[in-house]
Amino acid sequence: MVESFLIALREGFEAALIVSIVLAVVRPEGRDSRRAVWLGVAVALVVSLFAGIGLRAWAGGLEGVARGRAFAAISFVAAGMLTWMIFWMRRHVRQLTTDLRADTVAAVGTGSLLGLAAVTFTAVVREGLETALFLVAAATSATPAALVGGTVLGLAVAIAIAGVVHTTGRRIPMGVFFTTTGLLLILFAAGLAARGVQLLQATGDLGSLDMAVYDVTQFDWLTIQTQVGRFLAGIFGWDPRPSLEQLEVYLLYLVPVGLAFLWPHLRDHLPHHRTTQV
């Protein structure tokens, strides 16, 4: 539930911000323009929902080795896309707002309601399709009820936060929000990569030099049968009995990607960098 909540919160908040930016631009244009915006949002949500259901039905309909390989591939692709999304968003968040406003103004200028709907559809459907893929990947370690519950709760919180920002004009520390969620998603992506290795080992496609680097399954509270274990697995990719290859992939992803993500913040606190700036 925790991983689906985090994904829905992050992606839902980005989508809600997109919608609020477009609505702010079209507010003087009247009700028809606002309806066009919401039409684009609705179509994007429907497309994303069916894409997620279709991908889950396809992978879930497979059996045995084919099923394991499919979910391994989904885990690796989702980890790669999460990584790309986190770094792309950090680099382009300000430009994204400027470009979105420009596209909206251009659509309003042509008087095309369809063009206006297309602006919001294009912006929101990207977030929706990413969310669908990440949630299908998360489904390999979560029950359907937990997945749906976490997603609904995450979207509700995201919409509530965006609504407060939009209606009150209050600023929230965006840098803190995206840095915190980015770090948590990097941990989640590392867990996805390790889970992909685990699935390939289960199918026999990948061997192991050591199938149990450590084993703490005797402690029930650390297994995924408990809430604590599921929380640790969802956020940190925890496995109470990992293979050597799982642990290697986890660390080989987490350490360099985590350092690369944090480097701008770490660099600002280096003595040499502060002296140079002075």
Contacts in CASP RR format, 6 or more apart in sequence:
PFRMAT RR
TARGET T0000
AUTHOR 0000-0000-0000
METHOD contacts of the structure
MODEL  1
MVESFLIALREGFEAALIVSIVLAVVRPEGRDSRRAVWLGVAVALVVSLF
AGIGLRAWAGGLEGVARGRAFAAISFVAAGMLTWMIFWMRRHVRQLTTDL
RADTVAAVGTGSLLGLAAVTFTAVVREGLETALFLVAAATSATPAALVGG
TVLGLAVAIAIAGVVHTTGRRIPMGVFFTTTGLLLILFAAGLAARGVQLL
QATGDLGSLDMAVYDVTQFDWLTIQTQVGRFLAGIFGWDPRPSLEQLEVY
LLYLVPVGLAFLWPHLRDHLPHHRTTQV
1 142 0 8 1.000
1 146 0 8 1.000
1 147 0 8 1.000
1 149 0 8 1.000
1 150 0 8 1.000
1 153 0 8 1.000
1 230 0 8 1.000
2 150 0 8 1.000
2 230 0 8 1.000
2 231 0 8 1.000
2 234 0 8 1.000
2 235 0 8 1.000
3 138 0 8 1.000
3 141 0 8 1.000
3 142 0 8 1.000
3 188 0 8 1.000
3 234 0 8 1.000
3 235 0 8 1.000
4 135 0 8 1.000
4 138 0 8 1.000
4 142 0 8 1.000
4 146 0 8 1.000
4 147 0 8 1.000
4 148 0 8 1.000
4 149 0 8 1.000
4 150 0 8 1.000
4 151 0 8 1.000
4 154 0 8 1.000
5 149 0 8 1.000
5 150 0 8 1.000
5 151 0 8 1.000
5 153 0 8 1.000
5 154 0 8 1.000
5 157 0 8 1.000
6 154 0 8 1.000
6 181 0 8 1.000
6 184 0 8 1.000
6 185 0 8 1.000
6 188 0 8 1.000
6 235 0 8 1.000
7 131 0 8 1.000
7 134 0 8 1.000
7 135 0 8 1.000
7 138 0 8 1.000
7 151 0 8 1.000
7 185 0 8 1.000
7 188 0 8 1.000
8 131 0 8 1.000
8 135 0 8 1.000
8 150 0 8 1.000
8 151 0 8 1.000
8 152 0 8 1.000
8 153 0 8 1.000
8 154 0 8 1.000
8 155 0 8 1.000
8 158 0 8 1.000
9 154 0 8 1.000
9 155 0 8 1.000
9 157 0 8 1.000
9 158 0 8 1.000
9 181 0 8 1.000
10 158 0 8 1.000
10 181 0 8 1.000
10 182 0 8 1.000
10 185 0 8 1.000
11 127 0 8 1.000
11 128 0 8 1.000
11 130 0 8 1.000
11 131 0 8 1.000
11 134 0 8 1.000
11 158 0 8 1.000
12 127 0 8 1.000
12 131 0 8 1.000
12 154 0 8 1.000
12 155 0 8 1.000
12 158 0 8 1.000
12 159 0 8 1.000
12 162 0 8 1.000
13 158 0 8 1.000
13 161 0 8 1.000
13 162 0 8 1.000
13 177 0 8 1.000
14 89 0 8 1.000
14 127 0 8 1.000
15 123 0 8 1.000
15 124 0 8 1.000
15 127 0 8 1.000
15 128 0 8 1.000
15 158 0 8 1.000
16 158 0 8 1.000
16 159 0 8 1.000
16 161 0 8 1.000
16 162 0 8 1.000
16 163 0 8 1.000
17 162 0 8 1.000
17 165 0 8 1.000
18 100 0 8 1.000
18 120 0 8 1.000
18 123 0 8 1.000
18 124 0 8 1.000
18 127 0 8 1.000
19 37 0 8 1.000
19 41 0 8 1.000
19 120 0 8 1.000
19 124 0 8 1.000
19 162 0 8 1.000
20 162 0 8 1.000
20 163 0 8 1.000
20 165 0 8 1.000
20 166 0 8 1.000
21 97 0 8 1.000
21 100 0 8 1.000
21 101 0 8 1.000
21 104 0 8 1.000
22 37 0 8 1.000
22 100 0 8 1.000
22 104 0 8 1.000
22 116 0 8 1.000
22 119 0 8 1.000
22 120 0 8 1.000
22 123 0 8 1.000
23 34 0 8 1.000
23 37 0 8 1.000
23 166 0 8 1.000
24 166 0 8 1.000
25 101 0 8 1.000
25 104 0 8 1.000
25 105 0 8 1.000
25 108 0 8 1.000
26 33 0 8 1.000
26 34 0 8 1.000
26 36 0 8 1.000
26 37 0 8 1.000
26 104 0 8 1.000
26 108 0 8 1.000
26 116 0 8 1.000
27 34 0 8 1.000
29 108 0 8 1.000
32 113 0 8 1.000
33 108 0 8 1.000
33 113 0 8 1.000
33 116 0 8 1.000
35 113 0 8 1.000
36 113 0 8 1.000
36 114 0 8 1.000
36 115 0 8 1.000
36 116 0 8 1.000
36 117 0 8 1.000
36 120 0 8 1.000
37 116 0 8 1.000
37 117 0 8 1.000
37 120 0 8 1.000
38 120 0 8 1.000
39 117 0 8 1.000
40 117 0 8 1.000
40 118 0 8 1.000
40 120 0 8 1.000
40 121 0 8 1.000
40 124 0 8 1.000
41 120 0 8 1.000
41 121 0 8 1.000
41 124 0 8 1.000
43 117 0 8 1.000
43 121 0 8 1.000
43 125 0 8 1.000
44 120 0 8 1.000
44 121 0 8 1.000
44 124 0 8 1.000
44 125 0 8 1.000
44 128 0 8 1.000
45 124 0 8 1.000
45 128 0 8 1.000
47 125 0 8 1.000
47 129 0 8 1.000
48 125 0 8 1.000
48 127 0 8 1.000
48 128 0 8 1.000
48 129 0 8 1.000
48 131 0 8 1.000
48 132 0 8 1.000
49 132 0 8 1.000
51 129 0 8 1.000
51 132 0 8 1.000
52 132 0 8 1.000
52 133 0 8 1.000
52 135 0 8 1.000
52 136 0 8 1.000
55 74 0 8 1.000
55 132 0 8 1.000
55 133 0 8 1.000
55 136 0 8 1.000
56 136 0 8 1.000
56 139 0 8 1.000
58 70 0 8 1.000
59 67 0 8 1.000
59 70 0 8 1.000
59 71 0 8 1.000
59 74 0 8 1.000
59 136 0 8 1.000
60 67 0 8 1.000
60 70 0 8 1.000
61 67 0 8 1.000
62 68 0 8 1.000
62 70 0 8 1.000
64 203 0 8 1.000
65 203 0 8 1.000
65 204 0 8 1.000
65 205 0 8 1.000
68 199 0 8 1.000
68 200 0 8 1.000
68 202 0 8 1.000
68 203 0 8 1.000
69 199 0 8 1.000
69 200 0 8 1.000
69 203 0 8 1.000
69 205 0 8 1.000
71 137 0 8 1.000
71 140 0 8 1.000
71 196 0 8 1.000
71 199 0 8 1.000
72 195 0 8 1.000
72 196 0 8 1.000
72 197 0 8 1.000
72 199 0 8 1.000
72 200 0 8 1.000
72 203 0 8 1.000
74 133 0 8 1.000
74 136 0 8 1.000
74 137 0 8 1.000
74 140 0 8 1.000
75 137 0 8 1.000
75 140 0 8 1.000
75 192 0 8 1.000
75 193 0 8 1.000
75 195 0 8 1.000
75 196 0 8 1.000
75 199 0 8 1.000
76 192 0 8 1.000
76 193 0 8 1.000
76 196 0 8 1.000
77 133 0 8 1.000
77 137 0 8 1.000
78 133 0 8 1.000
78 134 0 8 1.000
78 136 0 8 1.000
78 137 0 8 1.000
78 189 0 8 1.000
78 192 0 8 1.000
79 137 0 8 1.000
79 189 0 8 1.000
79 190 0 8 1.000
79 191 0 8 1.000
79 192 0 8 1.000
79 193 0 8 1.000
79 253 0 8 1.000
80 189 0 8 1.000
81 130 0 8 1.000
81 133 0 8 1.000
81 134 0 8 1.000
82 134 0 8 1.000
82 185 0 8 1.000
82 186 0 8 1.000
82 188 0 8 1.000
82 189 0 8 1.000
82 192 0 8 1.000
83 186 0 8 1.000
83 189 0 8 1.000
83 257 0 8 1.000
85 130 0 8 1.000
86 182 0 8 1.000
86 185 0 8 1.000
86 186 0 8 1.000
86 261 0 8 1.000
87 260 0 8 1.000
87 261 0 8 1.000
89 96 0 8 1.000
89 178 0 8 1.000
90 178 0 8 1.000
90 261 0 8 1.000
93 174 0 8 1.000
93 178 0 8 1.000
100 119 0 8 1.000
100 123 0 8 1.000
103 119 0 8 1.000
104 116 0 8 1.000
104 119 0 8 1.000
107 115 0 8 1.000
107 116 0 8 1.000
107 118 0 8 1.000
107 119 0 8 1.000
108 116 0 8 1.000
135 147 0 8 1.000
135 151 0 8 1.000
137 192 0 8 1.000
138 147 0 8 1.000
138 188 0 8 1.000
138 234 0 8 1.000
139 147 0 8 1.000
140 195 0 8 1.000
140 199 0 8 1.000
141 195 0 8 1.000
141 224 0 8 1.000
141 230 0 8 1.000
141 233 0 8 1.000
141 234 0 8 1.000
142 230 0 8 1.000
142 234 0 8 1.000
146 230 0 8 1.000
161 172 0 8 1.000
164 170 0 8 1.000
165 171 0 8 1.000
165 172 0 8 1.000
179 265 0 8 1.000
182 261 0 8 1.000
183 258 0 8 1.000
183 261 0 8 1.000
183 262 0 8 1.000
184 235 0 8 1.000
186 254 0 8 1.000
186 257 0 8 1.000
186 258 0 8 1.000
186 261 0 8 1.000
187 235 0 8 1.000
187 236 0 8 1.000
187 237 0 8 1.000
187 254 0 8 1.000
188 234 0 8 1.000
188 235 0 8 1.000
188 237 0 8 1.000
189 253 0 8 1.000
189 257 0 8 1.000
190 237 0 8 1.000
190 250 0 8 1.000
190 253 0 8 1.000
190 254 0 8 1.000
190 257 0 8 1.000
191 234 0 8 1.000
191 236 0 8 1.000
191 237 0 8 1.000
191 250 0 8 1.000
192 237 0 8 1.000
193 249 0 8 1.000
193 250 0 8 1.000
193 253 0 8 1.000
194 237 0 8 1.000
194 239 0 8 1.000
194 242 0 8 1.000
194 246 0 8 1.000
194 247 0 8 1.000
194 249 0 8 1.000
194 250 0 8 1.000
194 253 0 8 1.000
195 237 0 8 1.000
197 206 0 8 1.000
197 243 0 8 1.000
197 245 0 8 1.000
197 246 0 8 1.000
197 249 0 8 1.000
198 239 0 8 1.000
198 242 0 8 1.000
198 243 0 8 1.000
198 246 0 8 1.000
200 206 0 8 1.000
201 207 0 8 1.000
201 208 0 8 1.000
201 211 0 8 1.000
201 243 0 8 1.000
201 245 0 8 1.000
201 246 0 8 1.000
206 245 0 8 1.000
207 245 0 8 1.000
208 243 0 8 1.000
208 244 0 8 1.000
208 245 0 8 1.000
209 244 0 8 1.000
209 245 0 8 1.000
210 243 0 8 1.000
210 244 0 8 1.000
211 243 0 8 1.000
211 244 0 8 1.000
212 241 0 8 1.000
212 242 0 8 1.000
212 243 0 8 1.000
213 242 0 8 1.000
213 243 0 8 1.000
213 244 0 8 1.000
213 247 0 8 1.000
214 241 0 8 1.000
214 242 0 8 1.000
215 240 0 8 1.000
215 241 0 8 1.000
216 222 0 8 1.000
216 240 0 8 1.000
216 241 0 8 1.000
217 223 0 8 1.000
217 240 0 8 1.000
217 241 0 8 1.000
219 240 0 8 1.000
220 226 0 8 1.000
221 228 0 8 1.000
221 229 0 8 1.000
222 228 0 8 1.000
222 229 0 8 1.000
222 232 0 8 1.000
222 238 0 8 1.000
222 240 0 8 1.000
223 229 0 8 1.000
223 240 0 8 1.000
224 230 0 8 1.000
224 233 0 8 1.000
224 240 0 8 1.000
229 238 0 8 1.000
229 240 0 8 1.000
232 238 0 8 1.000
233 239 0 8 1.000
237 250 0 8 1.000
239 246 0 8 1.000
242 250 0 8 1.000
259 266 0 8 1.000
267 273 0 8 1.000
268 274 0 8 1.000
END
